[in-house]
Amino acid sequence: MPHSIRVGLIGMTDLGEKMFRGIMDRNLIARNCMFVADTNPEKLEVCSEYGIHGYTELTAPMTRAEVIFLNSVRRDFSSMLSAICGTTRSKVLVSTVEGRDCEYILDRVAKATQVVCAKLVEEDGETKVYVTYSPNFPNWKKPPILDILGTIGTVQPDDAVPQAQDA
């Protein structure tokens, strides 16, 4: 049975497409509750395979969804945040962008935004997903987010977040 939340997916990177296909194939979110955006219309063609309308305007999922997954390469992430920062109030943003933690994102979005950061680590041929949450993130919001992150790797326990390494 799908989760009863409205989900946005911004950025159809390879990871974004994998996540989208996983959500749809596992029936995690009802099709009428899924909103996808990418500035490149060609990357949205996968949406039509599932009967989902894709948007080229990044703010479209922001006005329709409660939880928004942000997928981007690091160099484009600031532009993505700039485009949506005024529409994040009372939303949950879930970032898969490498090197951008909850604090970084919270400093750049509207107040009352909750943030989840997913760090992906390849270990022994397996993708492990380590999740961190902004302060006071409610436990009742975690299950659908963790299920969706499970489409891209094995979600690790909350206390298993690896320490940051200096680059």
C-alpha positions as CSV (number, residue, x, y, z in Angstrom):
1,M,0.0,0.0,0.0
2,P,1.5,3.4,-0.9
3,H,2.4,6.0,1.7
4,S,-0.2,8.7,1.9
5,I,2.0,11.7,1.3
6,R,2.7,13.9,-1.7
7,V,6.3,13.6,-2.9
8,G,8.3,15.8,-5.2
9,L,11.5,14.8,-7.0
10,I,13.7,17.6,-8.3
11,G,16.6,16.6,-10.5
12,M,16.5,13.6,-12.8
13,T,20.1,12.6,-12.4
14,D,21.0,9.0,-12.8
15,L,20.3,8.7,-9.0
16,G,17.0,10.6,-9.4
17,E,15.8,8.3,-12.1
18,K,16.8,5.2,-10.1
19,M,14.8,6.7,-7.2
20,F,11.8,7.5,-9.3
21,R,11.7,4.1,-10.9
22,G,12.0,2.5,-7.5
23,I,9.2,4.5,-6.1
24,M,6.9,3.7,-9.0
25,D,7.9,0.0,-9.3
26,R,7.5,-0.6,-5.6
27,N,4.2,1.4,-5.5
28,L,5.6,3.5,-2.6
29,I,3.7,6.6,-3.6
30,A,0.4,6.9,-5.5
31,R,0.9,8.2,-9.0
32,N,-1.4,11.2,-8.4
33,C,0.8,12.1,-5.4
34,M,4.1,12.1,-7.4
35,F,5.6,15.3,-8.8
36,V,8.8,15.4,-10.8
37,A,10.8,18.3,-12.2
38,D,14.0,18.8,-14.1
39,T,15.1,21.8,-16.3
40,N,15.9,19.4,-19.1
41,P,12.7,18.1,-20.8
42,E,14.5,15.0,-22.2
43,K,15.2,13.8,-18.7
44,L,11.5,13.8,-17.9
45,E,10.6,11.3,-20.6
46,V,10.9,8.5,-18.1
47,C,7.9,10.0,-16.3
48,S,5.6,9.3,-19.2
49,E,6.3,5.6,-18.9
50,Y,4.5,5.7,-15.6
51,G,1.8,8.2,-16.6
52,I,3.3,11.0,-14.5
53,H,3.5,14.5,-15.8
54,G,7.1,16.0,-15.5
55,Y,7.7,19.7,-15.0
56,T,10.5,21.9,-16.3
57,E,9.8,24.5,-13.7
58,L,11.6,23.4,-10.4
59,T,9.1,25.1,-8.2
60,A,6.2,23.0,-9.5
61,P,6.8,20.1,-7.0
62,M,7.3,22.6,-4.2
63,T,3.8,23.9,-4.4
64,R,2.3,20.4,-4.7
65,A,4.4,18.1,-2.4
66,E,5.1,17.8,1.3
67,V,8.4,15.9,1.0
68,I,10.8,16.9,-1.8
69,F,13.9,14.9,-2.8
70,L,16.7,17.0,-4.2
71,N,19.1,15.2,-6.7
72,S,21.8,17.3,-8.3
73,V,25.5,17.4,-8.9
74,R,27.2,19.5,-6.3
75,R,28.1,22.3,-8.7
76,D,24.4,22.9,-9.6
77,F,23.0,22.5,-6.1
78,S,23.3,26.2,-5.1
79,S,21.3,27.2,-8.2
80,M,18.7,24.6,-7.4
81,L,18.3,25.8,-3.8
82,S,18.1,29.5,-5.0
83,A,15.2,28.5,-7.3
84,I,13.2,26.9,-4.5
85,C,14.3,28.6,-1.3
86,G,11.2,30.9,-1.0
87,T,8.9,27.9,-1.3
88,T,10.3,25.5,1.3
89,R,8.4,26.7,4.5
90,S,6.8,23.7,6.3
91,K,8.2,21.3,3.7
92,V,10.7,18.4,4.2
93,L,13.7,18.6,1.9
94,V,15.7,15.4,1.4
95,S,19.1,15.9,-0.2
96,T,21.3,13.3,-1.9
97,V,23.9,15.8,-2.9
98,E,27.4,14.9,-1.8
99,G,29.1,17.3,0.6
100,R,26.0,19.3,1.6
101,D,24.8,18.7,5.1
102,C,21.7,19.7,6.9
103,E,23.2,22.8,8.4
104,Y,24.3,24.0,4.9
105,I,20.8,23.6,3.5
106,L,19.0,25.1,6.5
107,D,21.1,28.2,6.2
108,R,19.8,28.7,2.6
109,V,16.1,27.9,2.8
110,A,13.0,29.4,4.6
111,K,12.5,28.9,8.3
112,A,10.3,26.0,9.4
113,T,11.9,23.8,6.7
114,Q,12.9,20.3,7.9
115,V,15.9,18.7,6.2
116,V,17.2,15.2,5.7
117,C,20.6,14.4,4.2
118,A,21.4,11.1,2.7
119,K,25.1,10.2,2.2
120,L,25.7,7.4,-0.2
121,V,28.7,5.1,0.3
122,E,29.8,2.2,-1.8
123,E,31.1,-0.7,0.3
124,D,31.8,-4.2,-0.9
125,G,29.7,-3.6,-4.1
126,E,26.7,-2.4,-2.2
127,T,25.4,1.2,-1.8
128,K,24.8,2.1,1.8
129,V,22.6,5.1,2.6
130,Y,23.5,7.0,5.8
131,V,20.8,9.4,6.9
132,T,21.0,12.6,9.1
133,Y,18.2,14.8,10.1
134,S,17.8,18.5,11.0
135,P,17.2,19.2,14.7
136,N,13.9,18.1,16.2
137,F,12.9,16.1,13.1
138,P,9.8,14.1,14.0
139,N,10.0,10.3,14.0
140,W,6.6,9.9,12.4
141,K,7.9,11.5,9.2
142,K,10.8,9.1,8.8
143,P,9.1,5.8,7.5
144,P,8.2,7.1,3.9
145,I,11.5,8.9,3.5
146,L,13.5,5.8,4.5
147,D,11.4,3.6,2.2
148,I,12.1,5.9,-0.7
149,L,15.8,6.1,0.1
150,G,15.7,2.3,0.2
151,T,15.2,2.4,-3.6
152,I,18.8,3.6,-4.0
153,G,20.6,1.6,-1.4
154,T,20.5,-0.1,2.0
155,V,19.5,2.4,4.6
156,Q,21.7,2.2,7.7
157,P,20.6,2.7,11.3
158,D,20.4,6.3,12.6
159,D,23.5,5.8,14.8
160,A,25.7,4.5,12.0
161,V,26.5,7.8,10.2
162,P,30.2,7.7,9.2
163,Q,32.4,10.6,10.3
164,A,33.1,13.3,7.8
165,Q,36.5,13.0,6.2
166,D,38.7,15.9,5.2
167,A,39.0,16.3,1.4
